[in-house]
Amino acid sequence: MVQAWTMIPFALMLLAIAVGPIVAEKWWESNRNKLIVSLVLGVPTAIYLISIGLGHNLEHQVLFDYVPFIILLLSLFVITGGIHLSGDIEAKPWINTLFLGIGFVLASIMGTTGAAMLLIRPVLSTNKQRQYKMHTVLFFIALVANCGGLLTPLGDPPLFMLFLRGAGFTWFMGMLPEWIFTGVILLLIYFFVDTYYYKKESPENIEADKSERVELHLGGRLNFLLLVGVVCSVAFLNVGTIPNMKDHLLPDGSEYHAPIYMKYLREIVLLALTGLSLLMTKKKVRYDLNKFTWDPIVEVAYLFLGIFTTMTPALIFMNTHAGELGLTKVWQYFYSTGLLSSFLDNTPTAVAFHSIATGLPAETMAAIDPVSVAGIPELLLKAICIGAVFFGAMTYIGNGPNFMVKSIAEQDGIKMPSFFGYMLKFSIVVLLPIYVLVQLIFL
């Protein structure tokens, strides 16, 4: 069985992702360098696993976790990248709050990245005549780029990974109370904060905001139909929903004996929808208005190749030694997942804690919650999901869209807080107390 030292490549991979943008910004910007890091850490790990007879674990991790994960992200990235919302309406507090509320809802449907990229430019355009707007971007990161994505596997990458591990598509809707509670509180706080700053605006700014208006216009509408196709594919093209797939299951629950087209039916459909989006969306909408590039999805593919490879021995070790880690309480999983998701990528963090939970003794699991989902007590799965999604907003590096929103806002002339300034001025004082309330009330 694997030893503790085999987790070092995984730790170094996550450390590189967390520290790279801060200490070596220019070097880290190159996707080629990210691929080099992934290969330097991933290839030796793969060779080691094969040499000790655990190549099948690596194969499963890459073929049945990494490939579906990247194809889903690719489809959401391309399809939402073909939708463009433009316009400049009056930036009253209630209108801004409505914008953020819509984004909060859309995040679970089109993913936090898709919703954030769809709405951030219209929000900035709507507020361009106002002097005080940094707070709007901060709440946008929390509501749209993170917390809103809790209700479906499409909402945030860690949820999709837990979906692949057995959580039903509709199971995530069971976190609706936590989602509503967090969303309502954040939107109320934002409304009062924005009202305060609105009253501080000069009469000239308010008048300009009222007079310089452009009607909202939505381009690439066809992509919304393709987005519905993505939702249906993830929800219904699975071994648990297609009878013929069940006939090919092995005793351990895998479907390796199924034909290749059946194993990857969902992914084939997602790639077809992606192709339709590329063919049917006007180039002006995708490339001119949305400034679409392939760099972000290439970056994700390179980084997660290293993550999924180096994560394999780490998951095996944590599962084997779960009983020795002392993690037996729901709140421990919530805060542990949340803490690591704040500074590392929240997807491998969620997968790691799920692996730890699956290694707990049966009596411990039953004591935590007799109801089991995805092989672990339901309460633990909720704690992992909520911790990973919500705490992704605690820093700029907690979730992919955070830095993207920050960068777009800075390009628009908004002076954003530094890495630690964001935490001190916003996430620790606004978000953390709300998350503590979520844990105390619901978990």
Protein Blocks (a to p, Z undefined) as FASTA:
>chain_A
ZZfklmmmmmmmmmmmmmmmmmmmmlmmpmklmmmmmmmmmmmmmmmmmmnopmmmmmmm
mmmmmmmmmmmmmmmmmmmmmpcceddddfdfklmmmmmmmmmmmmmmnojklmmmmmmm
mmmmmmmmpmblmlmmmmmmmmmmmmmmmmbmklpmklmmmmmnopafklmmmmmmmmmm
mmmmmmmmmmmmmmmmmmmpcfklmmmmmmmccddddehklmmmmmmmmmmmmmmmcfkl
mmklmmmpcfkopaklpcfklmmmmmmmmmmmmmmmmmmpcfklmmmmnopafklmmmmm
mmmmmmmmmmmmmmmmmmmmmmmnopabfklmmmmmmmmmmmmcfklmmmmmmmmmmmpc
fklmmmmomcdgehiafklmmmmmmmmmmmmmmpmklpmklmmmmmmmmmnopacddfkl
mmmmmmmmmmmmmmmmmmmmmZZ
